[in-house]
Amino acid sequence: MTGEHTSTFSAKEKELIKILQGDLPLCPEPYRQIADSLDLSEEEVLETIGRWKDEGVIRRFGATVRHHEVGYQANCMVVWKLEDPSLHRETGNILSSFPQVSHCYRRPVFDGWPYTLYTMVHGGSREEIEKTVSDMAAAAGIRDYRKLYSVREWKKTSMRYFGIKEDR
């Protein structure tokens, strides 16, 4: 059943969850490396992740970019107002095609806040970001947008399930 997980997790599934809630291995085939560590095939790991996604166990699978560690000195959340809401996917594809964009997602309209498409743009300087955002706006044909520059980097953490306390 899609959206409903009714079984308990096996010991091997719990081990997979522990690995997935951390950083993926930095290698050409991270899922193969994970599979090898669990004595599973890469196909079994990918099928399990896909099943969990279908069941709603995993809602999203994301990456955290520690921009300073990869050489970026500036970053900016750019919020975009689209005149035609049916163009979110098309416009998102255009904006996310820029290599400086690490995140691109849609949010609902809020009272007094008409921006529904969000992109995180990284660069070596504010000037570089200004140029990139200008190029993005031209490519997507958007005039109404706002740049929200980061002034502080917050600690980035994810939820932990089946952690150390669970094992005791």
OpenMM code with the backbone's topology and positions (N, CA, C; nanometers):
from openmm import Vec3, app, unit

residues = "MET THR GLY GLU HIS THR SER THR PHE SER ALA LYS GLU LYS GLU LEU ILE LYS ILE LEU GLN GLY ASP LEU PRO LEU CYS PRO GLU PRO TYR ARG GLN ILE ALA ASP SER LEU ASP LEU SER GLU GLU GLU VAL LEU GLU THR ILE GLY ARG TRP LYS ASP GLU GLY VAL ILE ARG ARG PHE GLY ALA THR VAL ARG HIS HIS GLU VAL GLY TYR GLN ALA ASN CYS MET VAL VAL TRP LYS LEU GLU ASP PRO SER LEU HIS ARG GLU THR GLY ASN ILE LEU SER SER PHE PRO GLN VAL SER HIS CYS TYR ARG ARG PRO VAL PHE ASP GLY TRP PRO TYR THR LEU TYR THR MET VAL HIS GLY GLY SER ARG GLU GLU ILE GLU LYS THR VAL SER ASP MET ALA ALA ALA ALA GLY ILE ARG ASP TYR ARG LYS LEU TYR SER VAL ARG GLU TRP LYS LYS THR SER MET ARG TYR PHE GLY ILE LYS GLU ASP ARG".split()
positions = [
    Vec3(0.0831, -0.1194, 0.0000),
    Vec3(0.0000, 0.0000, 0.0000),
    Vec3(0.0869, 0.1248, 0.0000),
    Vec3(0.0631, 0.2108, -0.0911),
    Vec3(0.1397, 0.3345, -0.0988),
    Vec3(0.1030, 0.4256, 0.0183),
    Vec3(0.2079, 0.4855, 0.0797),
    Vec3(0.1848, 0.5804, 0.1881),
    Vec3(0.1599, 0.5174, 0.3230),
    Vec3(0.1739, 0.3848, 0.3324),
    Vec3(0.1460, 0.3215, 0.4610),
    Vec3(0.2471, 0.2114, 0.4875),
    Vec3(0.3212, 0.2229, 0.5963),
    Vec3(0.4191, 0.1215, 0.6342),
    Vec3(0.3639, 0.0480, 0.7551),
    Vec3(0.3404, -0.0813, 0.7395),
    Vec3(0.2749, -0.1554, 0.8467),
    Vec3(0.3650, -0.2586, 0.9133),
    Vec3(0.4794, -0.2903, 0.8544),
    Vec3(0.5652, -0.3925, 0.9125),
    Vec3(0.6729, -0.3304, 1.0005),
    Vec3(0.7358, -0.4155, 1.0792),
    Vec3(0.8493, -0.3702, 1.1589),
    Vec3(0.9749, -0.3846, 1.0744),
    Vec3(1.0807, -0.3205, 1.1178),
    Vec3(1.2057, -0.3253, 1.0431),
    Vec3(1.2891, -0.4440, 1.0899),
    Vec3(1.3491, -0.5131, 0.9951),
    Vec3(1.4417, -0.6215, 1.0274),
    Vec3(1.5711, -0.5600, 1.0801),
    Vec3(1.6555, -0.6428, 1.1367),
    Vec3(1.7847, -0.5945, 1.1877),
    Vec3(1.8665, -0.5338, 1.0741),
    Vec3(1.8645, -0.5977, 0.9567),
    Vec3(1.9411, -0.5467, 0.8428),
    Vec3(1.8834, -0.4134, 0.7939),
    Vec3(1.7500, -0.3998, 0.7956),
    Vec3(1.6876, -0.2733, 0.7564),
    Vec3(1.7238, -0.1626, 0.8544),
    Vec3(1.7286, -0.1952, 0.9816),
    Vec3(1.7700, -0.0951, 1.0805),
    Vec3(1.9134, -0.0509, 1.0550),
    Vec3(1.9986, -0.1444, 1.0185),
    Vec3(2.1373, -0.1080, 0.9860),
    Vec3(2.1422, -0.0172, 0.8641),
    Vec3(2.0585, -0.0452, 0.7645),
    Vec3(2.0522, 0.0399, 0.6454),
    Vec3(2.0049, 0.1797, 0.6833),
    Vec3(1.9058, 0.1881, 0.7681),
    Vec3(1.8562, 0.3188, 0.8124),
    Vec3(1.9666, 0.3958, 0.8837),
    Vec3(2.0413, 0.3290, 0.9700),
    Vec3(2.1521, 0.3964, 1.0400),
    Vec3(2.2518, 0.4559, 0.9407),
    Vec3(2.2816, 0.3801, 0.8362),
    Vec3(2.3774, 0.4284, 0.7363),
    Vec3(2.3177, 0.5447, 0.6571),
    Vec3(2.1925, 0.5317, 0.6155),
    Vec3(2.1302, 0.6353, 0.5324),
    Vec3(2.1075, 0.7664, 0.6055),
    Vec3(2.0950, 0.7617, 0.7383),
    Vec3(2.0734, 0.8864, 0.8100),
    Vec3(2.2035, 0.9629, 0.8310),
    Vec3(2.3134, 0.9040, 0.7910),
    Vec3(2.4421, 0.9737, 0.7947),
    Vec3(2.4790, 1.0218, 0.6554),
    Vec3(2.6038, 1.0537, 0.6370),
    Vec3(2.6523, 1.0988, 0.5068),
    Vec3(2.6711, 0.9791, 0.4146),
    Vec3(2.6353, 0.9959, 0.2884),
    Vec3(2.6626, 0.8918, 0.1905),
    Vec3(2.8129, 0.8862, 0.1667),
    Vec3(2.8657, 0.7683, 0.1378),
    Vec3(3.0098, 0.7588, 0.1082),
    Vec3(3.0451, 0.8447, -0.0130),
    Vec3(3.1563, 0.9127, -0.0048),
    Vec3(3.2027, 0.9959, -0.1168),
    Vec3(3.2832, 0.9085, -0.2112),
    Vec3(3.2122, 0.8415, -0.2996),
    Vec3(3.2751, 0.7519, -0.3954),
    Vec3(3.1836, 0.7430, -0.5167),
    Vec3(3.2323, 0.6872, -0.6269),
    Vec3(3.1507, 0.6811, -0.7484),
    Vec3(3.0236, 0.5956, -0.7343),
    Vec3(3.0248, 0.4959, -0.6470),
    Vec3(2.9088, 0.4077, -0.6319),
    Vec3(2.8720, 0.3935, -0.4839),
    Vec3(2.8146, 0.4986, -0.4246),
    Vec3(2.7880, 0.4939, -0.2797),
    Vec3(2.6911, 0.3836, -0.2379),
    Vec3(2.5929, 0.3529, -0.3200),
    Vec3(2.4952, 0.2505, -0.2814),
    Vec3(2.5566, 0.1108, -0.2872),
    Vec3(2.6515, 0.0917, -0.3769),
    Vec3(2.7230, -0.0365, -0.3814),
    Vec3(2.8079, -0.0522, -0.2553),
    Vec3(2.8736, 0.0557, -0.2140),
    Vec3(2.9564, 0.0501, -0.0930),
    Vec3(2.8688, 0.0213, 0.0288),
    Vec3(2.7527, 0.0850, 0.0356),
    Vec3(2.6592, 0.0599, 0.1455),
    Vec3(2.6151, -0.0861, 0.1417),
    Vec3(2.5797, -0.1334, 0.0244),
    Vec3(2.5351, -0.2721, 0.0093),
    Vec3(2.6425, -0.3694, 0.0546),
    Vec3(2.7654, -0.3446, 0.0127),
    Vec3(2.8764, -0.4328, 0.0519),
    Vec3(2.8928, -0.4379, 0.2033),
    Vec3(2.8754, -0.3226, 0.2697),
    Vec3(2.8922, -0.3188, 0.4156),
    Vec3(2.7825, -0.3961, 0.4884),
    Vec3(2.6692, -0.4167, 0.4215),
    Vec3(2.5560, -0.4878, 0.4820),
    Vec3(2.5404, -0.6300, 0.4279),
    Vec3(2.6331, -0.6704, 0.3409),
    Vec3(2.6266, -0.8008, 0.2763),
    Vec3(2.4965, -0.8152, 0.1973),
    Vec3(2.4626, -0.7076, 0.1238),
    Vec3(2.3467, -0.7050, 0.0357),
    Vec3(2.3950, -0.6690, -0.1037),
    Vec3(2.3071, -0.6851, -0.2011),
    Vec3(2.3398, -0.6371, -0.3353),
    Vec3(2.2997, -0.4900, -0.3446),
    Vec3(2.3608, -0.4205, -0.4385),
    Vec3(2.3237, -0.2803, -0.4612),
    Vec3(2.1760, -0.2727, -0.4999),
    Vec3(2.1304, -0.3687, -0.5793),
    Vec3(1.9902, -0.3722, -0.6208),
    Vec3(1.8974, -0.3852, -0.4993),
    Vec3(1.9336, -0.4674, -0.4011),
    Vec3(1.8508, -0.4826, -0.2808),
    Vec3(1.8417, -0.3516, -0.2029),
    Vec3(1.9525, -0.2816, -0.1923),
    Vec3(1.9535, -0.1531, -0.1215),
    Vec3(1.8638, -0.0536, -0.1933),
    Vec3(1.8788, -0.0413, -0.3248),
    Vec3(1.7986, 0.0543, -0.4016),
    Vec3(1.6507, 0.0159, -0.4014),
    Vec3(1.6206, -0.1130, -0.4079),
    Vec3(1.4804, -0.1567, -0.4028),
    Vec3(1.4183, -0.1246, -0.2671),
    Vec3(1.4941, -0.1443, -0.1599),
    Vec3(1.4441, -0.1145, -0.0254),
    Vec3(1.4168, 0.0350, -0.0105),
    Vec3(1.5100, 0.1173, -0.0563),
    Vec3(1.4905, 0.2627, -0.0499),
    Vec3(1.3678, 0.3024, -0.1319),
    Vec3(1.3521, 0.2447, -0.2505),
    Vec3(1.2363, 0.2739, -0.3342),
    Vec3(1.1060, 0.2320, -0.2683),
    Vec3(1.1065, 0.1149, -0.2053),
    Vec3(0.9860, 0.0670, -0.1358),
    Vec3(0.9512, 0.1597, -0.0211),
    Vec3(1.0515, 0.2004, 0.0560),
    Vec3(1.0270, 0.2928, 0.1678),
    Vec3(0.9728, 0.4258, 0.1166),
    Vec3(1.0229, 0.4715, 0.0027),
    Vec3(0.9718, 0.5954, -0.0562),
    Vec3(0.8245, 0.5778, -0.0940),
    Vec3(0.7911, 0.4658, -0.1595),
    Vec3(0.6526, 0.4383, -0.1992),
    Vec3(0.5598, 0.4273, -0.0789),
    Vec3(0.6107, 0.3702, 0.0307),
    Vec3(0.5296, 0.3508, 0.1514),
    Vec3(0.5201, 0.4762, 0.2371),
    Vec3(0.6002, 0.5768, 0.2067),
    Vec3(0.5980, 0.6985, 0.2864),
    Vec3(0.6921, 0.6948, 0.4056),
    Vec3(0.7704, 0.5882, 0.4175),
    Vec3(0.8687, 0.5798, 0.5261),
    Vec3(0.9752, 0.6871, 0.5054),
    Vec3(1.0165, 0.7045, 0.3812),
    Vec3(1.1087, 0.8116, 0.3427),
    Vec3(1.0274, 0.9126, 0.2637),
    Vec3(1.0208, 1.0357, 0.3140),
    Vec3(0.9481, 1.1400, 0.2415),
    Vec3(1.0376, 1.2079, 0.1402),
    Vec3(1.1615, 1.2283, 0.1762),
    Vec3(1.2545, 1.2919, 0.0834),
    Vec3(1.3945, 1.2458, 0.1154),
    Vec3(1.4802, 1.2582, 0.0172),
    Vec3(1.6189, 1.2181, 0.0303),
    Vec3(1.6990, 1.3381, -0.0132),
    Vec3(1.7669, 1.4042, 0.0773),
    Vec3(1.8325, 1.5292, 0.0444),
    Vec3(1.9802, 1.5301, 0.0752),
    Vec3(2.0430, 1.6340, 0.0293),
    Vec3(2.1852, 1.6551, 0.0538),
    Vec3(2.2031, 1.7860, 0.1283),
    Vec3(2.2968, 1.7867, 0.2192),
    Vec3(2.3322, 1.9090, 0.2895),
    Vec3(2.4653, 1.9569, 0.2338),
    Vec3(2.4649, 2.0782, 0.1826),
    Vec3(2.5872, 2.1358, 0.1276),
    Vec3(2.6478, 2.2263, 0.2336),
    Vec3(2.7677, 2.1942, 0.2756),
    Vec3(2.8417, 2.2827, 0.3652),
    Vec3(2.9266, 2.3703, 0.2727),
    Vec3(2.8649, 2.4813, 0.2338),
    Vec3(2.9186, 2.5593, 0.1230),
    Vec3(3.0622, 2.6068, 0.1442),
    Vec3(3.1000, 2.6403, 0.2665),
    Vec3(3.2373, 2.6859, 0.2896),
    Vec3(3.3373, 2.5733, 0.2652),
    Vec3(3.2969, 2.4513, 0.2996),
    Vec3(3.3860, 2.3366, 0.2834),
    Vec3(3.4116, 2.3022, 0.1375),
    Vec3(3.3217, 2.3423, 0.0478),
    Vec3(3.3420, 2.3148, -0.0944),
    Vec3(3.3908, 2.4383, -0.1699),
    Vec3(3.4277, 2.5431, -0.0967),
    Vec3(3.4907, 2.6591, -0.1579),
    Vec3(3.4030, 2.7788, -0.1856),
    Vec3(3.2753, 2.7736, -0.1482),
    Vec3(3.1882, 2.8880, -0.1699),
    Vec3(3.1934, 2.9812, -0.0495),
    Vec3(3.2096, 3.1095, -0.0753),
    Vec3(3.2180, 3.2078, 0.0322),
    Vec3(3.0856, 3.2802, 0.0556),
    Vec3(2.9933, 3.2677, -0.0378),
    Vec3(2.8652, 3.3379, -0.0262),
    Vec3(2.7529, 3.2462, -0.0732),
    Vec3(2.6357, 3.2655, -0.0167),
    Vec3(2.5189, 3.1943, -0.0663),
    Vec3(2.3970, 3.2806, -0.0448),
    Vec3(2.2935, 3.2503, -0.1191),
    Vec3(2.1754, 3.3334, -0.1195),
    Vec3(2.0528, 3.2488, -0.1536),
    Vec3(1.9485, 3.2613, -0.0727),
    Vec3(1.8205, 3.2013, -0.1073),
    Vec3(1.7490, 3.3016, -0.1964),
    Vec3(1.7106, 3.2577, -0.3147),
    Vec3(1.6367, 3.3448, -0.4053),
    Vec3(1.4944, 3.2915, -0.4130),
    Vec3(1.3993, 3.3809, -0.3875),
    Vec3(1.2577, 3.3439, -0.3929),
    Vec3(1.1979, 3.4067, -0.5171),
    Vec3(1.1192, 3.3284, -0.5908),
    Vec3(1.0689, 3.3685, -0.7212),
    Vec3(0.9166, 3.3684, -0.7213),
    Vec3(0.8583, 3.4719, -0.7784),
    Vec3(0.7128, 3.4785, -0.7945),
    Vec3(0.6810, 3.4464, -0.9400),
    Vec3(0.6007, 3.3428, -0.9600),
    Vec3(0.5625, 3.3039, -1.0950),
    Vec3(0.4226, 3.3549, -1.1257),
    Vec3(0.4072, 3.4169, -1.2396),
    Vec3(0.2761, 3.4669, -1.2814),
    Vec3(0.1823, 3.3512, -1.3145),
    Vec3(0.2376, 3.2448, -1.3704),
    Vec3(0.1575, 3.1287, -1.4094),
    Vec3(0.1997, 3.0087, -1.3251),
    Vec3(0.1185, 2.9697, -1.2266),
    Vec3(0.1548, 2.8587, -1.1377),
    Vec3(0.1758, 2.7254, -1.2109),
    Vec3(0.1195, 2.7095, -1.3291),
    Vec3(0.1370, 2.5834, -1.4020),
    Vec3(0.2797, 2.5671, -1.4544),
    Vec3(0.3606, 2.6727, -1.4432),
    Vec3(0.4976, 2.6677, -1.4947),
    Vec3(0.6017, 2.6347, -1.3876),
    Vec3(0.5598, 2.5932, -1.2680),
    Vec3(0.6566, 2.5641, -1.1620),
    Vec3(0.7597, 2.4603, -1.2041),
    Vec3(0.7151, 2.3495, -1.2600),
    Vec3(0.8095, 2.2429, -1.2972),
    Vec3(0.9055, 2.2914, -1.4057),
    Vec3(0.8508, 2.3516, -1.5109),
    Vec3(0.9344, 2.4003, -1.6210),
    Vec3(1.0341, 2.5055, -1.5717),
    Vec3(0.9848, 2.6008, -1.4931),
    Vec3(1.0722, 2.7067, -1.4425),
    Vec3(1.1747, 2.6498, -1.3450),
    Vec3(1.1309, 2.5577, -1.2597),
    Vec3(1.2240, 2.4924, -1.1672),
    Vec3(1.3353, 2.4199, -1.2409),
    Vec3(1.3016, 2.3563, -1.3516),
    Vec3(1.4038, 2.2880, -1.4315),
    Vec3(1.5043, 2.3869, -1.4891),
    Vec3(1.4567, 2.5019, -1.5325),
    Vec3(1.5471, 2.6046, -1.5866),
    Vec3(1.6403, 2.6553, -1.4760),
    Vec3(1.5813, 2.6929, -1.3621),
    Vec3(1.6617, 2.7496, -1.2530),
    Vec3(1.7604, 2.6477, -1.1963),
    Vec3(1.7160, 2.5236, -1.1807),
    Vec3(1.8039, 2.4224, -1.1208),
    Vec3(1.9110, 2.3733, -1.2173),
    Vec3(1.9018, 2.4126, -1.3438),
    Vec3(2.0055, 2.3722, -1.4394),
    Vec3(2.1353, 2.4503, -1.4183),
    Vec3(2.1301, 2.5587, -1.3433),
    Vec3(2.2514, 2.6360, -1.3149),
    Vec3(2.3353, 2.5599, -1.2122),
    Vec3(2.4625, 2.5382, -1.2386),
    Vec3(2.5456, 2.4600, -1.1464),
    Vec3(2.5628, 2.5249, -1.0089),
    Vec3(2.5357, 2.6534, -0.9971),
    Vec3(2.5482, 2.7221, -0.8683),
    Vec3(2.4284, 2.6948, -0.7767),
    Vec3(2.3254, 2.6292, -0.8278),
    Vec3(2.2034, 2.6020, -0.7508),
    Vec3(2.2124, 2.4643, -0.6871),
    Vec3(2.2019, 2.4611, -0.5542),
    Vec3(2.2051, 2.3319, -0.4849),
    Vec3(2.0652, 2.2835, -0.4475),
    Vec3(1.9706, 2.3737, -0.4333),
    Vec3(1.8344, 2.3380, -0.3963),
    Vec3(1.7369, 2.4185, -0.4812),
    Vec3(1.6290, 2.3543, -0.5193),
    Vec3(1.5218, 2.4231, -0.5905),
    Vec3(1.3928, 2.3528, -0.5525),
    Vec3(1.3002, 2.4263, -0.4924),
    Vec3(1.1766, 2.3636, -0.4486),
    Vec3(1.0623, 2.4626, -0.4454),
    Vec3(0.9413, 2.4063, -0.4393),
    Vec3(0.8188, 2.4846, -0.4419),
    Vec3(0.7591, 2.4922, -0.3020),
    Vec3(0.7006, 2.6078, -0.2695),
    Vec3(0.6301, 2.6285, -0.1432),
    Vec3(0.4976, 2.6973, -0.1716),
    Vec3(0.4005, 2.6790, -0.0844),
    Vec3(0.2712, 2.7463, -0.1068),
    Vec3(0.2816, 2.8969, -0.0826),
    Vec3(0.1856, 2.9697, -0.1379),
    Vec3(0.1759, 3.1140, -0.1151),
    Vec3(0.1301, 3.1360, 0.0289),
    Vec3(0.1920, 3.2322, 0.0951),
    Vec3(0.1509, 3.2703, 0.2298),
    Vec3(0.0978, 3.4126, 0.2252),
    Vec3(0.0145, 3.4469, 0.3194),
    Vec3(-0.0450, 3.5806, 0.3264),
    Vec3(0.0649, 3.6863, 0.3227),
    Vec3(0.0646, 3.7682, 0.2212),
    Vec3(0.1647, 3.8745, 0.2098),
    Vec3(0.2990, 3.8289, 0.1541),
    Vec3(0.3121, 3.7036, 0.1191),
    Vec3(0.4382, 3.6498, 0.0670),
    Vec3(0.4062, 3.5686, -0.0585),
    Vec3(0.4179, 3.6293, -0.1763),
    Vec3(0.3711, 3.5658, -0.2996),
    Vec3(0.4718, 3.4714, -0.3673),
    Vec3(0.5870, 3.4504, -0.3065),
    Vec3(0.6936, 3.3733, -0.3712),
    Vec3(0.6733, 3.2238, -0.3469),
    Vec3(0.6752, 3.1485, -0.4555),
    Vec3(0.6452, 3.0058, -0.4446),
    Vec3(0.7588, 2.9148, -0.4895),
    Vec3(0.8583, 2.9678, -0.5560),
    Vec3(0.9709, 2.8873, -0.6008),
    Vec3(1.0970, 2.9389, -0.5328),
    Vec3(1.1729, 2.8475, -0.4731),
    Vec3(1.2904, 2.8838, -0.3944),
    Vec3(1.4137, 2.8158, -0.4526),
    Vec3(1.5238, 2.8905, -0.4621),
    Vec3(1.6506, 2.8320, -0.5057),
    Vec3(1.7607, 2.8773, -0.4107),
    Vec3(1.8529, 2.7881, -0.3813),
    Vec3(1.9709, 2.8229, -0.3027),
    Vec3(2.0870, 2.8342, -0.4005),
    Vec3(2.1457, 2.9532, -0.4055),
    Vec3(2.2517, 2.9831, -0.5016),
    Vec3(2.3820, 3.0046, -0.4245),
    Vec3(2.4889, 2.9401, -0.4711),
    Vec3(2.6199, 2.9505, -0.4065),
    Vec3(2.7196, 3.0159, -0.5015),
    Vec3(2.8146, 3.0886, -0.4461),
    Vec3(2.9158, 3.1528, -0.5288),
    Vec3(3.0380, 3.1907, -0.4489),
    Vec3(3.1397, 3.2325, -0.5194),
    Vec3(3.2634, 3.2742, -0.4552),
    Vec3(3.2534, 3.4111, -0.3900),
    Vec3(3.1527, 3.4908, -0.4313),
    Vec3(3.1346, 3.6252, -0.3767),
    Vec3(2.9909, 3.6684, -0.4026),
    Vec3(2.9510, 3.7764, -0.3364),
    Vec3(2.8178, 3.8324, -0.3629),
    Vec3(2.8055, 3.8784, -0.5078),
    Vec3(2.9128, 3.9329, -0.5608),
    Vec3(2.9108, 3.9798, -0.6989),
    Vec3(2.8842, 3.8639, -0.7936),
    Vec3(2.9469, 3.7501, -0.7670),
    Vec3(2.9262, 3.6318, -0.8497),
    Vec3(2.7805, 3.5856, -0.8405),
    Vec3(2.7237, 3.5885, -0.7206),
    Vec3(2.5840, 3.5492, -0.7029),
    Vec3(2.4919, 3.6465, -0.7758),
    Vec3(2.5193, 3.7768, -0.7649),
    Vec3(2.4372, 3.8767, -0.8349),
    Vec3(2.4314, 3.8465, -0.9847),
    Vec3(2.5455, 3.8145, -1.0434),
    Vec3(2.5519, 3.7819, -1.1871),
    Vec3(2.4730, 3.6541, -1.2158),
    Vec3(2.4921, 3.5524, -1.1353),
    Vec3(2.4212, 3.4257, -1.1557),
    Vec3(2.2708, 3.4449, -1.1475),
    Vec3(2.2245, 3.5171, -1.0450),
    Vec3(2.0805, 3.5385, -1.0274),
    Vec3(2.0238, 3.6182, -1.1445),
    Vec3(2.0960, 3.7158, -1.1911),
    Vec3(2.0526, 3.7930, -1.3078),
    Vec3(2.0396, 3.7020, -1.4295),
    Vec3(2.1360, 3.6136, -1.4490),
    Vec3(2.1315, 3.5192, -1.5607),
    Vec3(2.0142, 3.4220, -1.5452),
    Vec3(1.9895, 3.3780, -1.4220),
    Vec3(1.8780, 3.2861, -1.3963),
    Vec3(1.7448, 3.3531, -1.4274),
    Vec3(1.7292, 3.4772, -1.3815),
    Vec3(1.6046, 3.5512, -1.4052),
    Vec3(1.5802, 3.5683, -1.5548),
    Vec3(1.6853, 3.6000, -1.6293),
    Vec3(1.6718, 3.6174, -1.7740),
    Vec3(1.6353, 3.4845, -1.8411),
    Vec3(1.7009, 3.3772, -1.8001),
    Vec3(1.6751, 3.2461, -1.8608),
    Vec3(1.5321, 3.1994, -1.8354),
    Vec3(1.4802, 3.2282, -1.7152),
    Vec3(1.3462, 3.1836, -1.6784),
    Vec3(1.2380, 3.2860, -1.7127),
    Vec3(1.2792, 3.4061, -1.7488),
    Vec3(1.1822, 3.5104, -1.7812),
    Vec3(1.1039, 3.5589, -1.6602),
    Vec3(1.1714, 3.5695, -1.5469),
    Vec3(1.1061, 3.6126, -1.4224),
    Vec3(1.1590, 3.7499, -1.3830),
    Vec3(1.0674, 3.8390, -1.3513),
    Vec3(1.1063, 3.9732, -1.3075),
    Vec3(1.0900, 3.9936, -1.1579),
    Vec3(0.9983, 3.9207, -1.0967),
    Vec3(0.9677, 3.9410, -0.9550),
    Vec3(1.0355, 3.8334, -0.8710),
    Vec3(1.1426, 3.8727, -0.8052),
    Vec3(1.2153, 3.7805, -0.7178),
    Vec3(1.2867, 3.8607, -0.6104),
    Vec3(1.3257, 3.7923, -0.5039),
    Vec3(1.3993, 3.8560, -0.3942),
    Vec3(1.5200, 3.7707, -0.3598),
    Vec3(1.6302, 3.8375, -0.3250),
    Vec3(1.7522, 3.7681, -0.2833),
    Vec3(1.7655, 3.7806, -0.1316),
    Vec3(1.7756, 3.6682, -0.0655),
    Vec3(1.7885, 3.6640, 0.0801),
    Vec3(1.9256, 3.6056, 0.1127),
    Vec3(2.0210, 3.6933, 0.1406),
    Vec3(2.1580, 3.6484, 0.1663),
    Vec3(2.1712, 3.5897, 0.3061),
    Vec3(2.2508, 3.4844, 0.3162),
    Vec3(2.2795, 3.4240, 0.4460),
    Vec3(2.3766, 3.5140, 0.5211),
    Vec3(2.3503, 3.5319, 0.6474),
    Vec3(2.4411, 3.6101, 0.7307),
    Vec3(2.5092, 3.5225, 0.8350),
    Vec3(2.4573, 3.4005, 0.8516),
    Vec3(2.5130, 3.3095, 0.9505),
    Vec3(2.4846, 3.1672, 0.9045),
    Vec3(2.5803, 3.0775, 0.9260),
    Vec3(2.5578, 2.9372, 0.8936),
    Vec3(2.5134, 2.8638, 1.0193),
    Vec3(2.4002, 2.7956, 1.0087),
    Vec3(2.3455, 2.7212, 1.1211),
    Vec3(2.3921, 2.5767, 1.1150),
    Vec3(2.3947, 2.5134, 1.2298),
    Vec3(2.4323, 2.3728, 1.2376),
    Vec3(2.3307, 2.2915, 1.1581),
    Vec3(2.3802, 2.2032, 1.0723),
    Vec3(2.2933, 2.1212, 0.9896),
    Vec3(2.2942, 1.9793, 1.0426),
    Vec3(2.1796, 1.9318, 1.0861),
    Vec3(2.1685, 1.7949, 1.1352),
    Vec3(2.0407, 1.7326, 1.0826),
    Vec3(2.0375, 1.6026, 1.0819),
    Vec3(1.9201, 1.5276, 1.0395),
    Vec3(1.8684, 1.4458, 1.1562),
    Vec3(1.7471, 1.3956, 1.1399),
    Vec3(1.6890, 1.3080, 1.2411),
    Vec3(1.7722, 1.1808, 1.2521),
    Vec3(1.7750, 1.1230, 1.3704),
    Vec3(1.8464, 0.9970, 1.3940),
    Vec3(1.7480, 0.8933, 1.4457),
    Vec3(1.7416, 0.7797, 1.3772),
    Vec3(1.6569, 0.6687, 1.4175),
    Vec3(1.7464, 0.5481, 1.4418),
    Vec3(1.7066, 0.4604, 1.5301),
    Vec3(1.7824, 0.3390, 1.5598),
    Vec3(1.9281, 0.3733, 1.5905),
    Vec3(1.9472, 0.4741, 1.6738),
    Vec3(2.0810, 0.5196, 1.7080),
    Vec3(2.1418, 0.4389, 1.8203),
    Vec3(2.2442, 0.4935, 1.8813),
    Vec3(2.3207, 0.4251, 1.9847),
    Vec3(2.2332, 0.3822, 2.1011),
    Vec3(2.1466, 0.4693, 2.1505),
    Vec3(2.0605, 0.4347, 2.2639),
    Vec3(1.9690, 0.3169, 2.2288),
    Vec3(1.9206, 0.3133, 2.1057),
    Vec3(1.8297, 0.2083, 2.0608),
    Vec3(1.8970, 0.0715, 2.0658),
    Vec3(2.0295, 0.0687, 2.0427),
    Vec3(2.1018, -0.0577, 2.0341),
    Vec3(2.1312, -0.1194, 2.1705),
    Vec3(2.1201, -0.0442, 2.2771),
    Vec3(2.1605, -0.0963, 2.4080),
    Vec3(2.0568, -0.1816, 2.4710),
] * unit.nanometer
topology = app.Topology()
chain = topology.addChain("A")
for resn in residues:
    res = topology.addResidue(resn, chain)
    for name in ("N", "CA", "C"):
        topology.addAtom(name, app.Element.getBySymbol(name[0]), res)
